[in-house]
Amino acid sequence: MSYPARRLWEVAGLFLKLGTISFGGPAAHVALMEQETVSRRGWLSRDHFLDLLAATNLVPGPNAVEMASHIGFVRAGWPGLVAGGLSFILPATLISLALSWAYVRFGALPQVEALFYGINPAVVAIILTATYRLGSSALRDRRAIVVAVLCLMAALLGVNEVLLLLGAGLAGVLLYAPPRLPGWPWLVVSCGPLAAVLSASPPWLDDRLVRLGLFFLKVGALLFGSGMVLFAFIQGDVVGRYGWLTQRQLLDAIAVGQMTPGPVLSTATFIGYLVAGLPGALVSTLAVFLPSFLIVALVGPWIPRLRRWPTAQAFLSGVNAAVVALLVAVTVALFRSAVVDVWTVAILLASLMALLRFRVDTLWLVLGGAICGLAHYLAVRAW
């Protein structure tokens, strides 16, 4: 085997392993990558690793997938970029596909409904905790808090998520790094048509697969801050606008995302299957991850400049404030479906305690919620 081919197989094998064992969210994924590629294998220096991590925080897309692609490129060139990202995504995609089939096949059974009765309040606790932690880092001054409050009000009034993210990013630029050019108001005007194009769905697109693909392509290209923001987009379009899923199915999809290793965006596979079967799952998965590979290919050479560009940092500050607002808005919507009685309140509070005080892994939290739901079902039947 040639030297380049051996490197390529090393990249594919490592990220296939990491995609299988990496539970706990992007921070845990990145920590595993640092341990394996910097400390253990020495594929790149720690400073280089930090440069790559900073770049993923400045652009949209799932950080862990983009890191896998960046490291793959460093180790094995362009084939490594593709192999790293795909290998990291593959385990979660296959597991989500299997779970979506089982959900559609067995989801109507009382025992399965009982499991999600306990899982869903745990999921709300996970979103609340993610919102709290993101808010702690994103809302560091009054300007960010004002942007977040305005975005929350707009989200609760039904303003499109794409408009909110782009508008908040523009507000961040004006608040933190205002352009010195006298014509900056024209930038504000020009962003309006761009946001309208990205947020709209052409009326002539009636095919569900096409709509799914365009929707998840938009999500993958505009996702900042946390994979949880995916569910704000789904709440607005897939549940509210198109009516393809119910609130309960959205909660179940979030639960599946927490039960699988790897990137939370693999939930797109589950949602695509619910909406349009196996073709929907494949189209949704491809569409939501495709922008990550394109972004890494385009951004890689510009990483040092991005880190020093005040406008990029300012735009990200505004977007992060909007991310927190969107997470709060989607939590409000999901709370009504998940927390329905005193038992679900108890599960929610216990889950919050486990996350905030003891930092329990989300996988065990979801499994614990399932056990509580099943125990409640058995107790009601016995009573």
C-alpha positions as CSV (number, residue, x, y, z in Angstrom):
1,M,0.0,0.0,0.0
2,S,1.3,3.4,-1.0
3,Y,2.1,6.0,1.6
4,P,-0.8,8.4,0.7
5,A,-3.2,5.5,0.6
6,R,-2.0,4.3,4.1
7,R,-2.6,7.8,5.5
8,L,-6.1,7.9,3.9
9,W,-7.0,4.6,5.6
10,E,-5.6,5.9,8.9
11,V,-7.9,8.9,8.7
12,A,-11.0,6.8,7.7
13,G,-10.3,4.2,10.5
14,L,-9.8,6.8,13.2
15,F,-12.9,8.9,12.5
16,L,-15.0,5.8,12.0
17,K,-14.0,4.8,15.5
18,L,-14.6,8.2,16.9
19,G,-18.0,8.5,15.2
20,T,-18.9,5.2,16.9
21,I,-17.8,6.0,20.5
22,S,-18.1,9.8,20.8
23,F,-21.1,10.6,22.9
24,G,-21.7,13.8,24.8
25,G,-21.9,16.6,22.3
26,P,-19.4,18.7,20.2
27,A,-17.1,19.5,23.2
28,A,-16.6,15.8,23.9
29,H,-16.1,15.0,20.2
30,V,-13.4,17.7,19.9
31,A,-11.7,16.5,23.1
32,L,-11.5,13.0,21.7
33,M,-10.1,14.3,18.4
34,E,-7.4,16.3,20.3
35,Q,-6.4,13.3,22.3
36,E,-6.2,11.0,19.3
37,T,-4.7,13.3,16.7
38,V,-2.5,15.6,18.7
39,S,-1.5,13.9,21.9
40,R,-1.4,10.3,20.7
41,R,-0.6,10.3,17.0
42,G,1.0,13.7,16.6
43,W,-0.7,14.4,13.2
44,L,-0.7,18.1,14.0
45,S,0.5,20.5,16.7
46,R,-1.8,21.7,19.5
47,D,-1.5,25.3,18.1
48,H,-2.6,24.1,14.7
49,F,-5.5,22.2,16.2
50,L,-6.6,25.3,18.0
51,D,-6.4,27.3,14.8
52,L,-8.7,24.8,13.1
53,L,-11.1,24.8,16.1
54,A,-11.3,28.6,16.0
55,A,-12.1,28.5,12.3
56,T,-15.0,26.1,12.8
57,N,-16.4,28.5,15.4
58,L,-16.3,31.4,12.9
59,V,-18.3,29.6,10.1
60,P,-21.6,27.8,10.0
61,G,-22.0,24.0,10.2
62,P,-21.4,21.3,12.8
63,N,-18.1,21.9,14.5
64,A,-17.1,18.3,15.1
65,V,-17.8,17.3,11.4
66,E,-15.8,20.2,10.2
67,M,-12.9,19.4,12.6
68,A,-12.9,15.8,11.3
69,S,-12.7,17.2,7.7
70,H,-10.0,19.7,8.6
71,I,-7.8,17.1,10.3
72,G,-8.4,14.7,7.4
73,F,-7.1,17.3,5.0
74,V,-4.0,18.0,7.1
75,R,-3.2,14.3,7.2
76,A,-4.2,13.0,3.7
77,G,-5.1,16.0,1.5
78,W,-8.4,16.4,-0.3
79,P,-9.3,12.7,-0.1
80,G,-8.6,12.9,3.6
81,L,-11.0,15.8,3.9
82,V,-13.9,13.7,2.5
83,A,-12.8,10.5,4.3
84,G,-12.6,12.2,7.7
85,G,-16.0,13.9,7.6
86,L,-17.8,10.9,6.0
87,S,-16.3,8.4,8.4
88,F,-17.3,10.5,11.4
89,I,-20.9,10.9,10.2
90,L,-21.5,7.3,9.0
91,P,-22.0,5.5,12.4
92,A,-24.6,8.0,13.6
93,T,-26.4,8.0,10.3
94,L,-26.7,4.2,10.2
95,I,-27.9,4.1,13.8
96,S,-30.5,6.9,13.2
97,L,-31.7,5.0,10.1
98,A,-32.3,1.8,12.1
99,L,-34.0,3.8,14.9
100,S,-36.3,5.6,12.4
101,W,-37.3,2.3,10.9
102,A,-38.1,0.8,14.4
103,Y,-39.9,4.0,15.4
104,V,-42.2,3.9,12.3
105,R,-42.7,0.1,12.7
106,F,-43.3,0.0,16.5
107,G,-43.9,3.6,17.5
108,A,-47.7,3.1,18.0
109,L,-47.2,0.5,20.7
110,P,-48.2,1.6,24.2
111,Q,-44.8,0.5,25.6
112,V,-43.0,2.7,23.1
113,E,-45.1,5.7,23.9
114,A,-44.4,5.0,27.5
115,L,-40.7,5.2,26.8
116,F,-41.0,8.6,25.2
117,Y,-43.3,9.8,28.0
118,G,-40.2,9.7,30.2
119,I,-37.6,10.6,27.5
120,N,-39.3,13.8,26.3
121,P,-39.0,15.8,29.6
122,A,-35.4,14.7,29.8
123,V,-34.9,16.1,26.3
124,V,-36.4,19.5,27.4
125,A,-33.9,19.5,30.3
126,I,-31.0,18.9,27.8
127,I,-32.1,21.8,25.6
128,L,-32.5,24.1,28.7
129,T,-29.0,23.2,29.9
130,A,-27.5,23.8,26.4
131,T,-29.3,27.1,26.3
132,Y,-27.9,28.1,29.7
133,R,-24.4,27.1,28.9
134,L,-24.5,28.8,25.5
135,G,-26.0,31.9,27.0
136,S,-23.3,32.1,29.6
137,S,-20.7,32.5,27.0
138,A,-22.7,34.3,24.3
139,L,-24.4,37.0,26.4
140,R,-21.4,38.7,28.0
141,D,-22.5,42.3,27.7
142,R,-25.6,44.5,27.3
143,R,-25.4,44.7,23.6
144,A,-25.6,40.9,23.2
145,I,-28.4,40.7,25.7
146,V,-30.4,43.3,23.8
147,V,-29.9,41.4,20.5
148,A,-31.0,38.2,22.2
149,V,-34.1,39.7,23.7
150,L,-35.2,41.3,20.4
151,C,-34.5,38.0,18.6
152,L,-36.6,36.1,21.2
153,M,-39.5,38.4,20.8
154,A,-39.3,38.1,17.0
155,A,-39.0,34.3,17.2
156,L,-42.1,34.1,19.4
157,L,-44.0,36.3,16.9
158,G,-43.1,33.8,14.2
159,V,-40.3,35.6,12.3
160,N,-38.3,33.3,10.1
161,E,-35.2,31.8,11.7
162,V,-32.9,32.6,8.7
163,L,-34.0,36.3,8.9
164,L,-33.2,36.3,12.6
165,L,-29.7,34.8,12.2
166,L,-28.7,37.1,9.4
167,G,-30.2,40.1,11.0
168,A,-28.5,39.3,14.3
169,G,-25.2,38.9,12.6
170,L,-25.5,42.2,10.9
171,A,-26.5,43.8,14.2
172,G,-23.4,42.3,15.7
173,V,-21.2,43.9,13.0
174,L,-22.8,47.3,13.5
175,L,-22.6,47.1,17.3
176,Y,-19.1,45.6,17.7
177,A,-17.2,46.5,14.6
178,P,-19.0,49.1,12.6
179,P,-17.6,49.6,9.1
180,R,-15.8,52.9,8.5
181,L,-17.1,53.2,4.9
182,P,-19.8,55.9,4.6
183,G,-21.9,53.5,2.5
184,W,-22.5,50.9,5.2
185,P,-26.3,51.5,5.2
186,W,-26.4,50.0,1.7
187,L,-25.1,46.8,3.2
188,V,-28.1,46.7,5.4
189,V,-30.4,47.1,2.4
190,S,-28.6,44.5,0.4
191,C,-29.0,41.9,3.1
192,G,-32.8,42.0,2.8
193,P,-33.1,40.2,-0.6
194,L,-30.4,37.7,0.4
195,A,-32.3,36.8,3.6
196,A,-35.6,36.5,1.7
197,V,-34.1,34.1,-0.9
198,L,-32.6,31.9,1.8
199,S,-35.7,31.8,3.9
200,A,-38.3,31.3,1.2
201,S,-39.4,28.1,-0.6
202,P,-40.4,28.7,-4.2
203,P,-44.1,27.9,-4.7
204,W,-43.4,25.7,-7.7
205,L,-41.5,23.2,-5.6
206,D,-44.2,20.8,-4.6
207,D,-42.2,17.6,-4.4
208,R,-41.6,16.6,-0.8
209,L,-38.1,15.3,-1.4
210,V,-37.0,18.5,-3.1
211,R,-38.4,20.6,-0.2
212,L,-36.6,18.3,2.3
213,G,-33.3,18.6,0.4
214,L,-33.5,22.4,0.2
215,F,-34.6,22.8,3.8
216,F,-31.7,20.7,5.2
217,L,-29.3,22.3,2.8
218,K,-30.4,25.7,4.2
219,V,-30.0,24.4,7.8
220,G,-26.5,23.0,7.1
221,A,-25.4,26.3,5.5
222,L,-26.8,28.5,8.3
223,L,-26.3,26.5,11.5
224,F,-24.3,28.5,14.1
225,G,-23.6,27.9,17.7
226,S,-25.1,24.5,18.5
227,G,-26.6,21.5,16.7
228,M,-29.6,22.1,18.9
229,V,-30.5,25.1,16.6
230,L,-31.5,22.5,14.1
231,F,-34.6,21.9,16.1
232,A,-35.5,25.6,16.0
233,F,-35.5,25.4,12.2
234,I,-37.5,22.2,12.3
235,Q,-40.0,23.7,14.7
236,G,-40.5,26.7,12.4
237,D,-40.7,24.9,9.0
238,V,-41.2,21.1,9.2
239,V,-43.7,21.3,12.1
240,G,-45.2,24.8,11.8
241,R,-45.0,25.7,8.1
242,Y,-45.3,22.3,6.3
243,G,-47.0,20.2,9.0
244,W,-44.9,17.2,8.2
245,L,-44.2,16.4,11.8
246,T,-46.1,16.9,15.1
247,Q,-44.6,18.5,18.2
248,R,-44.4,15.0,19.8
249,Q,-42.5,13.6,16.8
250,L,-40.1,16.5,17.0
251,L,-39.4,15.7,20.6
252,D,-38.9,12.0,19.7
253,A,-36.4,13.1,17.0
254,I,-34.4,15.1,19.5
255,A,-34.3,12.1,21.8
256,V,-33.0,10.0,19.0
257,G,-30.3,12.6,18.4
258,Q,-29.2,12.3,22.0
259,M,-29.2,8.5,22.0
260,T,-26.8,8.2,19.0
261,P,-23.0,8.9,18.9
262,G,-21.5,11.5,16.7
263,P,-23.0,14.8,15.4
264,V,-26.5,15.7,16.5
265,L,-27.3,16.6,12.9
266,S,-27.7,12.9,12.3
267,T,-31.2,13.5,13.5
268,A,-31.8,14.8,10.0
269,T,-31.7,11.1,8.9
270,F,-34.5,10.2,11.4
271,I,-36.7,13.2,10.4
272,G,-36.2,12.6,6.7
273,Y,-37.3,9.0,7.1
274,L,-40.4,10.0,9.0
275,V,-41.3,12.5,6.3
276,A,-40.5,10.5,3.1
277,G,-39.1,7.1,4.0
278,L,-35.7,5.9,3.0
279,P,-35.3,8.4,0.1
280,G,-36.1,11.2,2.5
281,A,-33.5,9.9,5.0
282,L,-30.8,9.8,2.3
283,V,-31.7,13.2,0.8
284,S,-31.9,14.9,4.3
285,T,-28.6,13.4,5.4
286,L,-26.7,14.4,2.3
287,A,-28.2,17.9,2.2
288,V,-27.5,18.8,5.9
289,F,-23.9,17.7,5.8
290,L,-22.9,18.8,2.3
291,P,-22.3,22.5,3.3
292,S,-19.8,21.4,5.9
293,F,-17.5,19.8,3.4
294,L,-17.8,22.8,1.0
295,I,-17.1,25.3,3.9
296,V,-14.0,23.4,5.0
297,A,-12.7,23.3,1.5
298,L,-13.2,27.0,1.0
299,V,-12.2,28.2,4.5
300,G,-9.1,26.1,5.1
301,P,-6.6,28.4,3.5
302,W,-8.0,31.5,5.1
303,I,-8.0,30.3,8.7
304,P,-5.2,32.6,10.0
305,R,-7.0,35.7,8.5
306,L,-10.4,34.7,9.8
307,R,-9.1,34.6,13.4
308,R,-7.8,38.2,13.1
309,W,-10.8,39.6,11.3
310,P,-12.8,41.8,13.7
311,T,-15.9,41.8,11.4
312,A,-16.1,38.0,11.5
313,Q,-15.9,38.0,15.3
314,A,-18.5,40.7,15.5
315,F,-20.9,38.8,13.1
316,L,-20.5,35.7,15.2
317,S,-21.3,37.6,18.4
318,G,-24.6,38.7,17.0
319,V,-25.4,35.3,15.6
320,N,-24.6,33.6,18.9
321,A,-27.0,35.9,20.7
322,A,-29.7,34.9,18.2
323,V,-28.9,31.2,18.7
324,V,-29.6,31.5,22.4
325,A,-32.9,33.2,21.6
326,L,-34.0,30.5,19.1
327,L,-33.2,27.8,21.7
328,V,-35.4,29.5,24.3
329,A,-38.2,29.9,21.7
330,V,-38.1,26.2,20.7
331,T,-38.0,25.1,24.4
332,V,-41.2,27.1,25.0
333,A,-42.9,25.3,22.2
334,L,-41.7,21.8,23.2
335,F,-42.3,22.3,26.9
336,R,-46.1,22.2,26.3
337,S,-45.9,18.8,24.6
338,A,-43.4,17.2,27.0
339,V,-44.3,18.4,30.4
340,V,-48.0,17.3,30.9
341,D,-48.3,16.2,34.5
342,V,-46.6,16.0,37.9
343,W,-44.5,13.0,36.9
344,T,-43.0,14.7,33.8
345,V,-42.3,17.8,36.0
346,A,-40.4,15.5,38.3
347,I,-38.4,13.9,35.5
348,L,-37.6,17.4,34.1
349,L,-36.4,18.7,37.5
350,A,-34.3,15.5,38.2
351,S,-32.8,15.7,34.7
352,L,-31.8,19.4,35.2
353,M,-30.2,18.4,38.5
354,A,-28.3,15.6,36.9
355,L,-27.0,17.8,34.1
356,L,-26.2,21.0,36.0
357,R,-24.9,19.5,39.3
358,F,-23.5,16.1,38.3
359,R,-22.8,16.6,34.6
360,V,-24.4,13.3,33.7
361,D,-23.8,12.3,30.0
362,T,-26.9,12.9,27.9
363,L,-27.0,9.3,26.8
364,W,-27.5,8.0,30.3
365,L,-30.1,10.8,30.9
366,V,-32.2,9.7,27.9
367,L,-31.9,6.1,29.0
368,G,-32.9,7.0,32.5
369,G,-35.9,8.9,31.2
370,A,-37.0,5.9,29.2
371,I,-36.8,3.7,32.3
372,C,-38.9,6.2,34.3
373,G,-41.5,6.3,31.5
374,L,-41.7,2.5,31.3
375,A,-42.0,2.3,35.1
376,H,-44.8,4.8,35.1
377,Y,-46.6,2.8,32.4
378,L,-46.3,-0.4,34.4
379,A,-47.4,1.3,37.6
380,V,-50.5,2.7,36.0
381,R,-51.4,-0.7,34.6
382,A,-50.9,-2.4,37.9
383,W,-53.0,0.3,39.7
